[in-house]
């Protein structure tokens, strides 16, 4: 895995961890979810793919719904 991708996943997993109240013992789950979310975003139209991680983190449910239904 490229270093940039690993760092993006790490940041996204951290955001998920914080958003969920910093639970212990769920690091693997958060890493996998972050990786999945980033892969999904990379496969989307440019408008969605160009959203910042901050924007994605603020509206994760809306973004995931949009990913599932398309533009």
Predicted model as a PDB file, atoms N, CA, C, CB and O in Angstrom, pLDDT in the B-factor column:
MODEL        1                                                                  
ATOM      1  N   UNK A   1       0.849  -1.173   0.000  1.00 54.00           N  
ATOM      2  CA  UNK A   1       0.000   0.000   0.000  1.00 54.00           C  
ATOM      3  C   UNK A   1       0.898   1.241   0.000  1.00 54.00           C  
ATOM      4  CB  UNK A   1      -0.967  -0.005   1.227  1.00 54.00           C  
ATOM      5  O   UNK A   1       1.832   1.313   0.798  1.00 54.00           O  
ATOM      6  N   UNK A   2       0.639   2.213  -0.870  1.00 61.00           N  
ATOM      7  CA  UNK A   2       1.440   3.430  -0.898  1.00 61.00           C  
ATOM      8  C   UNK A   2       1.355   4.171   0.432  1.00 61.00           C  
ATOM      9  CB  UNK A   2       0.985   4.341  -2.040  1.00 61.00           C  
ATOM     10  O   UNK A   2       0.327   4.144   1.109  1.00 61.00           O  
ATOM     11  N   UNK A   3       2.445   4.828   0.793  1.00 56.00           N  
ATOM     12  CA  UNK A   3       2.501   5.541   2.068  1.00 56.00           C  
ATOM     13  C   UNK A   3       1.394   6.590   2.174  1.00 56.00           C  
ATOM     14  CB  UNK A   3       3.867   6.205   2.239  1.00 56.00           C  
ATOM     15  O   UNK A   3       0.785   6.734   3.234  1.00 56.00           O  
ATOM     16  N   UNK A   4       1.126   7.321   1.093  1.00 59.00           N  
ATOM     17  CA  UNK A   4       0.071   8.328   1.122  1.00 59.00           C  
ATOM     18  C   UNK A   4      -1.274   7.704   1.466  1.00 59.00           C  
ATOM     19  CB  UNK A   4      -0.013   9.048  -0.221  1.00 59.00           C  
ATOM     20  O   UNK A   4      -2.026   8.244   2.277  1.00 59.00           O  
ATOM     21  N   UNK A   5      -1.570   6.587   0.859  1.00 88.00           N  
ATOM     22  CA  UNK A   5      -2.839   5.916   1.132  1.00 88.00           C  
ATOM     23  C   UNK A   5      -2.923   5.472   2.585  1.00 88.00           C  
ATOM     24  CB  UNK A   5      -3.016   4.713   0.208  1.00 88.00           C  
ATOM     25  O   UNK A   5      -3.966   5.608   3.225  1.00 88.00           O  
ATOM     26  N   UNK A   6      -1.832   4.947   3.094  1.00 92.00           N  
ATOM     27  CA  UNK A   6      -1.812   4.511   4.490  1.00 92.00           C  
ATOM     28  C   UNK A   6      -2.065   5.688   5.425  1.00 92.00           C  
ATOM     29  CB  UNK A   6      -0.468   3.843   4.827  1.00 92.00           C  
ATOM     30  O   UNK A   6      -2.798   5.562   6.406  1.00 92.00           O  
ATOM     31  N   UNK A   7      -1.462   6.822   5.123  1.00 92.00           N  
ATOM     32  CA  UNK A   7      -1.652   8.009   5.953  1.00 92.00           C  
ATOM     33  C   UNK A   7      -3.101   8.507   5.867  1.00 92.00           C  
ATOM     34  CB  UNK A   7      -0.676   9.124   5.523  1.00 92.00           C  
ATOM     35  O   UNK A   7      -3.670   8.922   6.877  1.00 92.00           O  
ATOM     36  N   UNK A   8      -3.692   8.470   4.687  1.00 92.00           N  
ATOM     37  CA  UNK A   8      -5.099   8.865   4.531  1.00 92.00           C  
ATOM     38  C   UNK A   8      -6.007   7.950   5.342  1.00 92.00           C  
ATOM     39  CB  UNK A   8      -5.510   8.836   3.045  1.00 92.00           C  
ATOM     40  O   UNK A   8      -6.929   8.414   6.012  1.00 92.00           O  
ATOM     41  N   UNK A   9      -5.747   6.666   5.279  1.00 94.00           N  
ATOM     42  CA  UNK A   9      -6.548   5.701   6.049  1.00 94.00           C  
ATOM     43  C   UNK A   9      -6.377   5.963   7.532  1.00 94.00           C  
ATOM     44  CB  UNK A   9      -6.144   4.243   5.710  1.00 94.00           C  
ATOM     45  O   UNK A   9      -7.348   5.948   8.288  1.00 94.00           O  
ATOM     46  N   UNK A  10      -5.151   6.201   7.947  1.00 94.00           N  
ATOM     47  CA  UNK A  10      -4.877   6.464   9.366  1.00 94.00           C  
ATOM     48  C   UNK A  10      -5.673   7.678   9.843  1.00 94.00           C  
ATOM     49  CB  UNK A  10      -3.360   6.691   9.598  1.00 94.00           C  
ATOM     50  O   UNK A  10      -6.287   7.638  10.909  1.00 94.00           O  
ATOM     51  N   UNK A  11      -5.664   8.760   9.056  1.00 94.00           N  
ATOM     52  CA  UNK A  11      -6.400   9.970   9.449  1.00 94.00           C  
ATOM     53  C   UNK A  11      -7.904   9.710   9.489  1.00 94.00           C  
ATOM     54  CB  UNK A  11      -6.092  11.125   8.479  1.00 94.00           C  
ATOM     55  O   UNK A  11      -8.596  10.149  10.407  1.00 94.00           O  
ATOM     56  N   UNK A  12      -8.398   8.995   8.487  1.00 94.00           N  
ATOM     57  CA  UNK A  12      -9.836   8.717   8.425  1.00 94.00           C  
ATOM     58  C   UNK A  12     -10.263   7.813   9.582  1.00 94.00           C  
ATOM     59  CB  UNK A  12     -10.203   8.063   7.075  1.00 94.00           C  
ATOM     60  O   UNK A  12     -11.312   8.031  10.188  1.00 94.00           O  
ATOM     61  N   UNK A  13      -9.456   6.807   9.886  1.00 95.00           N  
ATOM     62  CA  UNK A  13      -9.754   5.907  11.004  1.00 95.00           C  
ATOM     63  C   UNK A  13      -9.766   6.680  12.322  1.00 95.00           C  
ATOM     64  CB  UNK A  13      -8.722   4.757  11.067  1.00 95.00           C  
ATOM     65  O   UNK A  13     -10.601   6.430  13.192  1.00 95.00           O  
ATOM     66  N   UNK A  14      -8.837   7.615  12.459  1.00 94.00           N  
ATOM     67  CA  UNK A  14      -8.796   8.447  13.661  1.00 94.00           C  
ATOM     68  C   UNK A  14     -10.077   9.285  13.766  1.00 94.00           C  
ATOM     69  CB  UNK A  14      -7.544   9.367  13.645  1.00 94.00           C  
ATOM     70  O   UNK A  14     -10.666   9.394  14.841  1.00 94.00           O  
ATOM     71  N   UNK A  15     -10.497   9.871  12.650  1.00 93.00           N  
ATOM     72  CA  UNK A  15     -11.732  10.655  12.651  1.00 93.00           C  
ATOM     73  C   UNK A  15     -12.930   9.802  13.066  1.00 93.00           C  
ATOM     74  CB  UNK A  15     -11.975  11.263  11.266  1.00 93.00           C  
ATOM     75  O   UNK A  15     -13.781  10.251  13.834  1.00 93.00           O  
ATOM     76  N   UNK A  16     -12.991   8.589  12.564  1.00 94.00           N  
ATOM     77  CA  UNK A  16     -14.073   7.673  12.927  1.00 94.00           C  
ATOM     78  C   UNK A  16     -14.014   7.368  14.420  1.00 94.00           C  
ATOM     79  CB  UNK A  16     -13.989   6.364  12.102  1.00 94.00           C  
ATOM     80  O   UNK A  16     -15.036   7.385  15.105  1.00 94.00           O  
ATOM     81  N   UNK A  17     -12.819   7.092  14.914  1.00 95.00           N  
ATOM     82  CA  UNK A  17     -12.616   6.780  16.333  1.00 95.00           C  
ATOM     83  C   UNK A  17     -13.086   7.934  17.216  1.00 95.00           C  
ATOM     84  CB  UNK A  17     -11.131   6.473  16.611  1.00 95.00           C  
ATOM     85  O   UNK A  17     -13.781   7.723  18.210  1.00 95.00           O  
ATOM     86  N   UNK A  18     -12.700   9.160  16.842  1.00 95.00           N  
ATOM     87  CA  UNK A  18     -13.105  10.338  17.608  1.00 95.00           C  
ATOM     88  C   UNK A  18     -14.624  10.495  17.560  1.00 95.00           C  
ATOM     89  CB  UNK A  18     -12.412  11.610  17.063  1.00 95.00           C  
ATOM     90  O   UNK A  18     -15.262  10.709  18.590  1.00 95.00           O  
ATOM     91  N   UNK A  19     -15.191  10.388  16.378  1.00 93.00           N  
ATOM     92  CA  UNK A  19     -16.634  10.568  16.185  1.00 93.00           C  
ATOM     93  C   UNK A  19     -17.437   9.565  17.017  1.00 93.00           C  
ATOM     94  CB  UNK A  19     -16.995  10.422  14.699  1.00 93.00           C  
ATOM     95  O   UNK A  19     -18.541   9.867  17.469  1.00 93.00           O  
ATOM     96  N   UNK A  20     -16.874   8.375  17.214  1.00 94.00           N  
ATOM     97  CA  UNK A  20     -17.588   7.349  17.972  1.00 94.00           C  
ATOM     98  C   UNK A  20     -17.283   7.388  19.471  1.00 94.00           C  
ATOM     99  CB  UNK A  20     -17.245   5.987  17.425  1.00 94.00           C  
ATOM    100  O   UNK A  20     -17.663   6.478  20.208  1.00 94.00           O  
ATOM    101  N   UNK A  21     -16.602   8.434  19.915  1.00 95.00           N  
ATOM    102  CA  UNK A  21     -16.355   8.592  21.345  1.00 95.00           C  
ATOM    103  C   UNK A  21     -15.090   7.933  21.842  1.00 95.00           C  
ATOM    104  CB  UNK A  21     -17.494   8.056  22.101  1.00 95.00           C  
ATOM    105  O   UNK A  21     -14.972   7.668  23.039  1.00 95.00           O  
ATOM    106  N   UNK A  22     -14.142   7.658  20.970  1.00 95.00           N  
ATOM    107  CA  UNK A  22     -12.823   7.093  21.306  1.00 95.00           C  
ATOM    108  C   UNK A  22     -12.904   5.748  22.025  1.00 95.00           C  
ATOM    109  CB  UNK A  22     -12.058   8.067  22.168  1.00 95.00           C  
ATOM    110  O   UNK A  22     -12.268   5.569  23.064  1.00 95.00           O  
ATOM    111  N   UNK A  23     -13.679   4.794  21.486  1.00 95.00           N  
ATOM    112  CA  UNK A  23     -13.793   3.492  22.152  1.00 95.00           C  
ATOM    113  C   UNK A  23     -12.493   2.686  22.035  1.00 95.00           C  
ATOM    114  CB  UNK A  23     -14.963   2.692  21.553  1.00 95.00           C  
ATOM    115  O   UNK A  23     -11.791   2.754  21.027  1.00 95.00           O  
ATOM    116  N   UNK A  24     -12.200   1.945  23.062  1.00 95.00           N  
ATOM    117  CA  UNK A  24     -11.003   1.097  23.060  1.00 95.00           C  
ATOM    118  C   UNK A  24     -11.284  -0.214  22.333  1.00 95.00           C  
ATOM    119  CB  UNK A  24     -10.528   0.817  24.505  1.00 95.00           C  
ATOM    120  O   UNK A  24     -12.405  -0.723  22.356  1.00 95.00           O  
ATOM    121  N   UNK A  25     -10.249  -0.755  21.687  1.00 96.00           N  
ATOM    122  CA  UNK A  25     -10.340  -2.095  21.119  1.00 96.00           C  
ATOM    123  C   UNK A  25     -11.042  -2.208  19.777  1.00 96.00           C  
ATOM    124  CB  UNK A  25     -11.022  -2.956  22.065  1.00 96.00           C  
ATOM    125  O   UNK A  25     -11.359  -3.317  19.346  1.00 96.00           O  
ATOM    126  N   UNK A  26     -11.295  -1.086  19.100  1.00 96.00           N  
ATOM    127  CA  UNK A  26     -11.988  -1.158  17.819  1.00 96.00           C  
ATOM    128  C   UNK A  26     -11.140  -0.591  16.691  1.00 96.00           C  
ATOM    129  CB  UNK A  26     -13.310  -0.418  17.893  1.00 96.00           C  
ATOM    130  O   UNK A  26     -11.656  -0.197  15.646  1.00 96.00           O  
ATOM    131  N   UNK A  27      -9.825  -0.556  16.919  1.00 94.00           N  
ATOM    132  CA  UNK A  27      -8.926   0.044  15.936  1.00 94.00           C  
ATOM    133  C   UNK A  27      -8.974  -0.675  14.595  1.00 94.00           C  
ATOM    134  CB  UNK A  27      -7.509   0.042  16.462  1.00 94.00           C  
ATOM    135  O   UNK A  27      -8.936  -0.023  13.552  1.00 94.00           O  
ATOM    136  N   UNK A  28      -9.056  -1.979  14.597  1.00 96.00           N  
ATOM    137  CA  UNK A  28      -9.100  -2.750  13.343  1.00 96.00           C  
ATOM    138  C   UNK A  28     -10.383  -2.422  12.570  1.00 96.00           C  
ATOM    139  CB  UNK A  28      -9.020  -4.283  13.634  1.00 96.00           C  
ATOM    140  O   UNK A  28     -10.351  -2.220  11.356  1.00 96.00           O  
ATOM    141  N   UNK A  29     -11.500  -2.371  13.281  1.00 96.00           N  
ATOM    142  CA  UNK A  29     -12.784  -2.037  12.658  1.00 96.00           C  
ATOM    143  C   UNK A  29     -12.736  -0.642  12.031  1.00 96.00           C  
ATOM    144  CB  UNK A  29     -13.923  -2.116  13.697  1.00 96.00           C  
ATOM    145  O   UNK A  29     -13.192  -0.445  10.905  1.00 96.00           O  
ATOM    146  N   UNK A  30     -12.182   0.320  12.767  1.00 96.00           N  
ATOM    147  CA  UNK A  30     -12.100   1.686  12.259  1.00 96.00           C  
ATOM    148  C   UNK A  30     -11.168   1.763  11.049  1.00 96.00           C  
ATOM    149  CB  UNK A  30     -11.615   2.637  13.363  1.00 96.00           C  
ATOM    150  O   UNK A  30     -11.459   2.479  10.091  1.00 96.00           O  
ATOM    151  N   UNK A  31     -10.062   1.037  11.084  1.00 95.00           N  
ATOM    152  CA  UNK A  31      -9.119   1.019   9.962  1.00 95.00           C  
ATOM    153  C   UNK A  31      -9.813   0.460   8.704  1.00 95.00           C  
ATOM    154  CB  UNK A  31      -7.855   0.165  10.319  1.00 95.00           C  
ATOM    155  O   UNK A  31      -9.704   1.028   7.618  1.00 95.00           O  
ATOM    156  N   UNK A  32     -10.518  -0.647   8.875  1.00 94.00           N  
ATOM    157  CA  UNK A  32     -11.188  -1.274   7.735  1.00 94.00           C  
ATOM    158  C   UNK A  32     -12.293  -0.382   7.179  1.00 94.00           C  
ATOM    159  CB  UNK A  32     -11.768  -2.630   8.141  1.00 94.00           C  
ATOM    160  O   UNK A  32     -12.458  -0.273   5.964  1.00 94.00           O  
ATOM    161  N   UNK A  33     -13.044   0.251   8.066  1.00 94.00           N  
ATOM    162  CA  UNK A  33     -14.111   1.141   7.607  1.00 94.00           C  
ATOM    163  C   UNK A  33     -13.524   2.348   6.878  1.00 94.00           C  
ATOM    164  CB  UNK A  33     -14.978   1.603   8.794  1.00 94.00           C  
ATOM    165  O   UNK A  33     -14.050   2.761   5.845  1.00 94.00           O  
ATOM    166  N   UNK A  34     -12.445   2.912   7.403  1.00 94.00           N  
ATOM    167  CA  UNK A  34     -11.789   4.048   6.756  1.00 94.00           C  
ATOM    168  C   UNK A  34     -11.288   3.663   5.372  1.00 94.00           C  
ATOM    169  CB  UNK A  34     -10.627   4.562   7.614  1.00 94.00           C  
ATOM    170  O   UNK A  34     -11.464   4.413   4.412  1.00 94.00           O  
ATOM    171  N   UNK A  35     -10.671   2.504   5.272  1.00 92.00           N  
ATOM    172  CA  UNK A  35     -10.161   2.028   3.995  1.00 92.00           C  
ATOM    173  C   UNK A  35     -11.303   1.853   2.992  1.00 92.00           C  
ATOM    174  CB  UNK A  35      -9.403   0.704   4.181  1.00 92.00           C  
ATOM    175  O   UNK A  35     -11.184   2.238   1.828  1.00 92.00           O  
ATOM    176  N   UNK A  36     -12.389   1.280   3.447  1.00 90.00           N  
ATOM    177  CA  UNK A  36     -13.566   1.049   2.597  1.00 90.00           C  
ATOM    178  C   UNK A  36     -14.167   2.377   2.118  1.00 90.00           C  
ATOM    179  CB  UNK A  36     -14.632   0.231   3.365  1.00 90.00           C  
ATOM    180  O   UNK A  36     -14.507   2.521   0.944  1.00 90.00           O  
ATOM    181  N   UNK A  37     -14.292   3.335   3.029  1.00 88.00           N  
ATOM    182  CA  UNK A  37     -14.854   4.641   2.677  1.00 88.00           C  
ATOM    183  C   UNK A  37     -13.982   5.348   1.645  1.00 88.00           C  
ATOM    184  CB  UNK A  37     -15.005   5.517   3.930  1.00 88.00           C  
ATOM    185  O   UNK A  37     -14.495   5.923   0.685  1.00 88.00           O  
ATOM    186  N   UNK A  38     -12.665   5.307   1.840  1.00 87.00           N  
ATOM    187  CA  UNK A  38     -11.766   5.970   0.904  1.00 87.00           C  
ATOM    188  C   UNK A  38     -11.783   5.307  -0.468  1.00 87.00           C  
ATOM    189  CB  UNK A  38     -10.353   5.977   1.455  1.00 87.00           C  
ATOM    190  O   UNK A  38     -11.709   5.992  -1.489  1.00 87.00           O  
ATOM    191  N   UNK A  39     -11.879   3.990  -0.500  1.00 86.00           N  
ATOM    192  CA  UNK A  39     -11.987   3.293  -1.791  1.00 86.00           C  
ATOM    193  C   UNK A  39     -13.273   3.692  -2.506  1.00 86.00           C  
ATOM    194  CB  UNK A  39     -11.944   1.759  -1.590  1.00 86.00           C  
ATOM    195  O   UNK A  39     -13.279   3.915  -3.717  1.00 86.00           O  
ATOM    196  N   UNK A  40     -14.351   3.778  -1.748  1.00 82.00           N  
ATOM    197  CA  UNK A  40     -15.640   4.146  -2.341  1.00 82.00           C  
ATOM    198  C   UNK A  40     -15.597   5.560  -2.903  1.00 82.00           C  
ATOM    199  CB  UNK A  40     -16.763   4.027  -1.302  1.00 82.00           C  
ATOM    200  O   UNK A  40     -16.120   5.811  -3.989  1.00 82.00           O  
ATOM    201  N   UNK A  41     -14.987   6.471  -2.184  1.00 76.00           N  
ATOM    202  CA  UNK A  41     -14.891   7.854  -2.645  1.00 76.00           C  
ATOM    203  C   UNK A  41     -14.049   7.940  -3.914  1.00 76.00           C  
ATOM    204  CB  UNK A  41     -14.293   8.749  -1.547  1.00 76.00           C  
ATOM    205  O   UNK A  41     -14.376   8.699  -4.827  1.00 76.00           O  
ATOM    206  N   UNK A  42     -12.986   7.181  -3.973  1.00 75.00           N  
ATOM    207  CA  UNK A  42     -12.095   7.212  -5.137  1.00 75.00           C  
ATOM    208  C   UNK A  42     -12.804   6.746  -6.405  1.00 75.00           C  
ATOM    209  CB  UNK A  42     -10.866   6.342  -4.884  1.00 75.00           C  
ATOM    210  O   UNK A  42     -12.390   7.101  -7.508  1.00 75.00           O  
ATOM    211  N   UNK A  43     -13.861   5.960  -6.263  1.00 72.00           N  
ATOM    212  CA  UNK A  43     -14.590   5.416  -7.416  1.00 72.00           C  
ATOM    213  C   UNK A  43     -15.764   6.292  -7.833  1.00 72.00           C  
ATOM    214  CB  UNK A  43     -15.091   4.021  -7.100  1.00 72.00           C  
ATOM    215  O   UNK A  43     -16.499   5.942  -8.756  1.00 72.00           O  
ATOM    216  N   UNK A  44     -15.946   7.412  -7.174  1.00 64.00           N  
ATOM    217  CA  UNK A  44     -17.095   8.266  -7.435  1.00 64.00           C  
ATOM    218  C   UNK A  44     -16.770   9.382  -8.424  1.00 64.00           C  
ATOM    219  CB  UNK A  44     -17.602   8.859  -6.139  1.00 64.00           C  
ATOM    220  O   UNK A  44     -15.605   9.627  -8.736  1.00 64.00           O  
ATOM    221  N   UNK A  45     -17.798  10.044  -8.906  1.00 64.00           N  
ATOM    222  CA  UNK A  45     -17.595  11.184  -9.802  1.00 64.00           C  
ATOM    223  C   UNK A  45     -16.703  12.233  -9.152  1.00 64.00           C  
ATOM    224  CB  UNK A  45     -18.942  11.806 -10.193  1.00 64.00           C  
ATOM    225  O   UNK A  45     -16.645  12.320  -7.926  1.00 64.00           O  
ATOM    226  N   UNK A  46     -16.014  13.021  -9.948  1.00 59.00           N  
ATOM    227  CA  UNK A  46     -15.060  14.000  -9.410  1.00 59.00           C  
ATOM    228  C   UNK A  46     -15.613  14.918  -8.328  1.00 59.00           C  
ATOM    229  CB  UNK A  46     -14.547  14.834 -10.515  1.00 59.00           C  
ATOM    230  O   UNK A  46     -14.901  15.223  -7.372  1.00 59.00           O  
ATOM    231  N   UNK A  47     -16.848  15.363  -8.445  1.00 59.00           N  
ATOM    232  CA  UNK A  47     -17.391  16.277  -7.442  1.00 59.00           C  
ATOM    233  C   UNK A  47     -17.339  15.674  -6.046  1.00 59.00           C  
ATOM    234  CB  UNK A  47     -18.824  16.650  -7.790  1.00 59.00           C  
ATOM    235  O   UNK A  47     -16.986  16.367  -5.092  1.00 59.00           O  
ATOM    236  N   UNK A  48     -17.677  14.418  -5.909  1.00 59.00           N  
ATOM    237  CA  UNK A  48     -17.649  13.758  -4.610  1.00 59.00           C  
ATOM    238  C   UNK A  48     -16.223  13.386  -4.235  1.00 59.00           C  
ATOM    239  CB  UNK A  48     -18.543  12.511  -4.617  1.00 59.00           C  
ATOM    240  O   UNK A  48     -15.822  13.544  -3.082  1.00 59.00           O  
ATOM    241  N   UNK A  49     -15.463  12.897  -5.189  1.00 57.00           N  
ATOM    242  CA  UNK A  49     -14.095  12.481  -4.914  1.00 57.00           C  
ATOM    243  C   UNK A  49     -13.228  13.656  -4.476  1.00 57.00           C  
ATOM    244  CB  UNK A  49     -13.493  11.820  -6.141  1.00 57.00           C  
ATOM    245  O   UNK A  49     -12.228  13.465  -3.784  1.00 57.00           O  
ATOM    246  N   UNK A  50     -13.606  14.872  -4.876  1.00 61.00           N  
ATOM    247  CA  UNK A  50     -12.808  16.045  -4.531  1.00 61.00           C  
ATOM    248  C   UNK A  50     -13.179  16.640  -3.182  1.00 61.00           C  
ATOM    249  CB  UNK A  50     -12.957  17.091  -5.595  1.00 61.00           C  
ATOM    250  O   UNK A  50     -12.552  17.608  -2.749  1.00 61.00           O  
ATOM    251  N   UNK A  51     -14.174  16.092  -2.511  1.00 64.00           N  
ATOM    252  CA  UNK A  51     -14.523  16.586  -1.184  1.00 64.00           C  
ATOM    253  C   UNK A  51     -13.372  16.315  -0.235  1.00 64.00           C  
ATOM    254  CB  UNK A  51     -15.826  15.931  -0.666  1.00 64.00           C  
ATOM    255  O   UNK A  51     -12.725  15.271  -0.306  1.00 64.00           O  
ATOM    256  N   UNK A  52     -13.126  17.258   0.646  1.00 64.00           N  
ATOM    257  CA  UNK A  52     -12.040  17.081   1.606  1.00 64.00           C  
ATOM    258  C   UNK A  52     -12.429  16.037   2.650  1.00 64.00           C  
ATOM    259  CB  UNK A  52     -11.689  18.423   2.288  1.00 64.00           C  
ATOM    260  O   UNK A  52     -13.607  15.742   2.851  1.00 64.00           O  
ATOM    261  N   UNK A  53     -11.415  15.491   3.303  1.00 63.00           N  
ATOM    262  CA  UNK A  53     -11.686  14.523   4.364  1.00 63.00           C  
ATOM    263  C   UNK A  53     -12.507  15.172   5.470  1.00 63.00           C  
ATOM    264  CB  UNK A  53     -10.370  13.955   4.934  1.00 63.00           C  
ATOM    265  O   UNK A  53     -13.324  14.509   6.109  1.00 63.00           O  
ATOM    266  N   UNK A  54     -12.295  16.458   5.699  1.00 65.00           N  
ATOM    267  CA  UNK A  54     -13.060  17.164   6.718  1.00 65.00           C  
ATOM    268  C   UNK A  54     -14.543  17.209   6.343  1.00 65.00           C  
ATOM    269  CB  UNK A  54     -12.512  18.590   6.909  1.00 65.00           C  
ATOM    270  O   UNK A  54     -15.413  16.964   7.179  1.00 65.00           O  
ATOM    271  N   UNK A  55     -14.817  17.523   5.077  1.00 65.00           N  
ATOM    272  CA  UNK A  55     -16.202  17.550   4.614  1.00 65.00           C  
ATOM    273  C   UNK A  55     -16.835  16.169   4.711  1.00 65.00           C  
ATOM    274  CB  UNK A  55     -16.276  18.062   3.174  1.00 65.00           C  
ATOM    275  O   UNK A  55     -17.982  16.034   5.137  1.00 65.00           O  
ATOM    276  N   UNK A  56     -16.093  15.157   4.319  1.00 63.00           N  
ATOM    277  CA  UNK A  56     -16.610  13.793   4.389  1.00 63.00           C  
ATOM    278  C   UNK A  56     -16.871  13.381   5.833  1.00 63.00           C  
ATOM    279  CB  UNK A  56     -15.634  12.817   3.732  1.00 63.00           C  
ATOM    280  O   UNK A  56     -17.871  12.726   6.125  1.00 63.00           O  
ATOM    281  N   UNK A  57     -15.971  13.766   6.734  1.00 63.00           N  
ATOM    282  CA  UNK A  57     -16.109  13.409   8.137  1.00 63.00           C  
ATOM    283  C   UNK A  57     -17.284  14.086   8.808  1.00 63.00           C  
ATOM    284  CB  UNK A  57     -14.858  13.747   8.871  1.00 63.00           C  
ATOM    285  O   UNK A  57     -17.859  13.547   9.753  1.00 63.00           O  
ATOM    286  N   UNK A  58     -17.649  15.269   8.325  1.00 60.00           N  
ATOM    287  CA  UNK A  58     -18.754  16.010   8.929  1.00 60.00           C  
ATOM    288  C   UNK A  58     -20.105  15.431   8.551  1.00 60.00           C  
ATOM    289  CB  UNK A  58     -18.692  17.462   8.521  1.00 60.00           C  
ATOM    290  O   UNK A  58     -21.086  15.608   9.274  1.00 60.00           O  
ATOM    291  N   UNK A  59     -20.159  14.739   7.417  1.00 62.00           N  
ATOM    292  CA  UNK A  59     -21.437  14.229   6.943  1.00 62.00           C  
ATOM    293  C   UNK A  59     -21.304  12.776   6.494  1.00 62.00           C  
ATOM    294  CB  UNK A  59     -21.968  15.096   5.794  1.00 62.00           C  
ATOM    295  O   UNK A  59     -21.693  12.453   5.372  1.00 62.00           O  
ATOM    296  N   UNK A  60     -20.769  11.898   7.328  1.00 63.00           N  
ATOM    297  CA  UNK A  60     -20.487  10.535   6.863  1.00 63.00           C  
ATOM    298  C   UNK A  60     -21.722   9.772   6.387  1.00 63.00           C  
ATOM    299  CB  UNK A  60     -19.831   9.760   7.964  1.00 63.00           C  
ATOM    300  O   UNK A  60     -21.643   9.033   5.406  1.00 63.00           O  
ATOM    301  N   UNK A  61     -22.844   9.934   7.052  1.00 67.00           N  
ATOM    302  CA  UNK A  61     -24.037   9.185   6.646  1.00 67.00           C  
ATOM    303  C   UNK A  61     -24.555   9.672   5.294  1.00 67.00           C  
ATOM    304  CB  UNK A  61     -25.139   9.312   7.710  1.00 67.00           C  
ATOM    305  O   UNK A  61     -24.944   8.866   4.450  1.00 67.00           O  
ATOM    306  N   UNK A  62     -24.560  10.981   5.090  1.00 65.00           N  
ATOM    307  CA  UNK A  62     -25.028  11.537   3.823  1.00 65.00           C  
ATOM    308  C   UNK A  62     -24.096  11.122   2.689  1.00 65.00           C  
ATOM    309  CB  UNK A  62     -25.124  13.075   3.904  1.00 65.00           C  
ATOM    310  O   UNK A  62     -24.550  10.801   1.591  1.00 65.00           O  
ATOM    311  N   UNK A  63     -22.806  11.131   2.957  1.00 63.00           N  
ATOM    312  CA  UNK A  63     -21.835  10.750   1.928  1.00 63.00           C  
ATOM    313  C   UNK A  63     -21.996   9.278   1.584  1.00 63.00           C  
ATOM    314  CB  UNK A  63     -20.390  11.038   2.399  1.00 63.00           C  
ATOM    315  O   UNK A  63     -22.020   8.915   0.408  1.00 63.00           O  
ATOM    316  N   UNK A  64     -22.106   8.434   2.589  1.00 65.00           N  
ATOM    317  CA  UNK A  64     -22.262   7.006   2.321  1.00 65.00           C  
ATOM    318  C   UNK A  64     -23.554   6.723   1.562  1.00 65.00           C  
ATOM    319  CB  UNK A  64     -22.239   6.215   3.630  1.00 65.00           C  
ATOM    320  O   UNK A  64     -23.580   5.871   0.675  1.00 65.00           O  
ATOM    321  N   UNK A  65     -24.623   7.432   1.907  1.00 67.00           N  
ATOM    322  CA  UNK A  65     -25.881   7.252   1.181  1.00 67.00           C  
ATOM    323  C   UNK A  65     -25.703   7.651  -0.282  1.00 67.00           C  
ATOM    324  CB  UNK A  65     -27.016   8.081   1.834  1.00 67.00           C  
ATOM    325  O   UNK A  65     -26.174   6.959  -1.185  1.00 67.00           O  
ATOM    326  N   UNK A  66     -25.023   8.768  -0.506  1.00 64.00           N  
ATOM    327  CA  UNK A  66     -24.780   9.229  -1.870  1.00 64.00           C  
ATOM    328  C   UNK A  66     -23.914   8.216  -2.628  1.00 64.00           C  
ATOM    329  CB  UNK A  66     -24.100  10.620  -1.859  1.00 64.00           C  
ATOM    330  O   UNK A  66     -24.117   7.988  -3.821  1.00 64.00           O  
ATOM    331  N   UNK A  67     -22.963   7.620  -1.938  1.00 63.00           N  
ATOM    332  CA  UNK A  67     -22.096   6.616  -2.569  1.00 63.00           C  
ATOM    333  C   UNK A  67     -22.921   5.407  -3.013  1.00 63.00           C  
ATOM    334  CB  UNK A  67     -20.973   6.173  -1.594  1.00 63.00           C  
ATOM    335  O   UNK A  67     -22.649   4.812  -4.055  1.00 63.00           O  
ATOM    336  N   UNK A  68     -23.911   5.057  -2.228  1.00 65.00           N  
ATOM    337  CA  UNK A  68     -24.720   3.877  -2.531  1.00 65.00           C  
ATOM    338  C   UNK A  68     -25.731   4.147  -3.627  1.00 65.00           C  
ATOM    339  CB  UNK A  68     -25.435   3.399  -1.289  1.00 65.00           C  
ATOM    340  O   UNK A  68     -26.064   3.242  -4.392  1.00 65.00           O  
ATOM    341  N   UNK A  69     -26.231   5.385  -3.721  1.00 64.00           N  
ATOM    342  CA  UNK A  69     -27.277   5.691  -4.687  1.00 64.00           C  
ATOM    343  C   UNK A  69     -26.764   6.366  -5.946  1.00 64.00           C  
ATOM    344  CB  UNK A  69     -28.302   6.557  -4.052  1.00 64.00           C  
ATOM    345  O   UNK A  69     -27.459   6.397  -6.962  1.00 64.00           O  
ATOM    346  N   UNK A  70     -25.565   6.903  -5.890  1.00 58.00           N  
ATOM    347  CA  UNK A  70     -25.006   7.611  -7.032  1.00 58.00           C  
ATOM    348  C   UNK A  70     -25.395   9.070  -7.030  1.00 58.00           C  
ATOM    349  CB  UNK A  70     -25.450   6.966  -8.317  1.00 58.00           C  
ATOM    350  O   UNK A  70     -26.145   9.514  -6.161  1.00 58.00           O  
ATOM    351  N   UNK A  71     -24.890   9.829  -8.000  1.00 53.00           N  
ATOM    352  CA  UNK A  71     -25.134  11.276  -8.034  1.00 53.00           C  
ATOM    353  C   UNK A  71     -26.584  11.633  -8.294  1.00 53.00           C  
ATOM    354  CB  UNK A  71     -24.277  11.913  -9.085  1.00 53.00           C  
ATOM    355  O   UNK A  71     -26.929  12.813  -8.348  1.00 53.00           O  
TER     356      UNK A  71                                                      
ENDMDL                                                                          
END                                                                             
